[in-house]
Amino acid sequence: MSLQALTYLIVGLSFTLYIGIAIWSRAHNTGDFYIAGRGVSPIANGMATAADWMSAASFISMAGLIAFLGYDGSVYLMGWTGGYVLLALLLAPYLRKFGKFTVPEFIAERYYSKTARIVAVICLIFISFTYIAGQMRGVGIVFSRFLEVDVTIGLIVGMGVVFTYAVLGGMKGITYTQVAQYCVLIFAYTVPAIFIAIQLTGNPLPQLAFGSDVTGSGTALLDKLDDIVTSLGFNQYTSGTKSTIDVFCITMALMVGTAGLPHVIVRFFTVPKVSDARVSAGYALLFIAILYTTAPAVGAMARYNLINTIQPGEVGAVDGNLSYDERPEWLDTWEKTQLVRFEDKNGDGRIQYYDDTNPDFAEQADSFGWQGNELTVDRDIMVLANPEIAGLPNWVIALVAAGGIAAALSTAAGLLLVISAAVSHDLIKGIFMPHISEKRELLAGRIAAAFAILIAGYLGFDPPGWVAQVVAFAFGLAASSLFPVILMGIFFKRINKEGAIAGMLTGLFFTYGYIEYFKGLFLKWAGAPWGDNVAEHWLFGISPEGIGVIGMLLNFAVAIMVSYLTAPPPERIQHMVEQIRVPRHIEEEHL
């Protein structure tokens, strides 16, 4: 069976499974739609949380970033996993005990303010739509390559599937669909990694192959990769180029952003008991670790295979570079997607792939007759193209396509539900129409989800960066806006509504403004006024991916300062904060 036929078969079966689960578990009331009736078991919730969490950024883009950034890519691994420790210890059990449907609802009640609720909704929508842009880009990449359809058609198909199970099933349908999606994506990620690990090192465990010798060479994989990349002028794979402060800030922004992401937090509202929230977080971390411990090996092996395919001989030798006319099938296929591009700058018919921005390598490259790098590879294709580069069977390649789609759609569905709940429950019911019937609120939630899907599809056409970069921006926005007011709402009785509102707005506007200035529409309008070296103009040397930490500190500082300059919260609010932190069994003993 051809690759395209296998892909259609496997992806089609997975779509049928998702829609079937949504029909079986469709929401009948607002409790089902928002929090799955609080009837999800901890292990199922942990698996669904892992799928919700491991988006297109984790499945498609993270290993691609590691493949090209090497050591510098470790910030994504550390940040995205470390955040779950914060979430499990500081937020999940307390928010579950509070017992509301949404994060803005908690903020509204804790800060006794409808205005705080509206500001929280604005922050949530900013975060969610920024995040969802990355997911829809991932859907478009997978469809355009493996189903060989236009990106537009791919996005429409993906939107249609998400619409069906998110709008019909709500949180209940999404939860059990995500359990199935986790199984698909983790199988799709680990199977090709095992195949390639055996090919390169003879070791079937990618985590161990990462530190093993390349078969027949007697040299460790990472040492071999260091030799290859440095011979082509690239930075050493196992050493970093980012400043210490930028590494720290990106890692911290991702960690804190994890704990502040609304679509992750809301998952802990779906379990029956407070203790189940902690257990769910533990299961989620275990399920996530399977992929996250595999990703570094996938990135290293993908980079190794890519360069060996393009540079089969001695660097600088006449026949050292691959002839374009003899290019492998994978290169020809991915060129059609425009995510891989070749430009024969010196007219020799061969592919020169090297770092032409490295001044130390420029003289050597000139002596070879090279006139610039001729191959451009989009980082987001590395995981998807890896099985093809390694020559794996078609069924493995088709499985990876299904896994990439599952990862993107699972997170997109969770984000869409959060946006839907923010509109229908927090704005319509909470602010404008408090006496709306449950039936009409459910209808409003479904209509809001439908509109959110349309906007998400539009954002998928032109996201402001690679998938993982876009997602990193969302984490920065979450770290700087929602996380501080949630944390202080649980542990700091003195923070009042004025402080919370001022803090959220300060963190959000500062972080978004910084990202917009260096990554957004400003560049399209005015170009880069700072020249080629953007990093010289970053505040304290902190990149847009890490600026959420400064936004978070500003949020804390402004919230505390404004709170102490204004009246303290009412006694009932301070008592409520104390009650949230009292363990359930102690609370019952005092009743």
Order of alpha helices (4+ residues) and beta strands (2+ residues): alpha-alpha-alpha-alpha-alpha-alpha-alpha-alpha-alpha-alpha-alpha-alpha-alpha-alpha-alpha-alpha-beta-alpha-beta-alpha-alpha-alpha-alpha-alpha-alpha-alpha-alpha-alpha
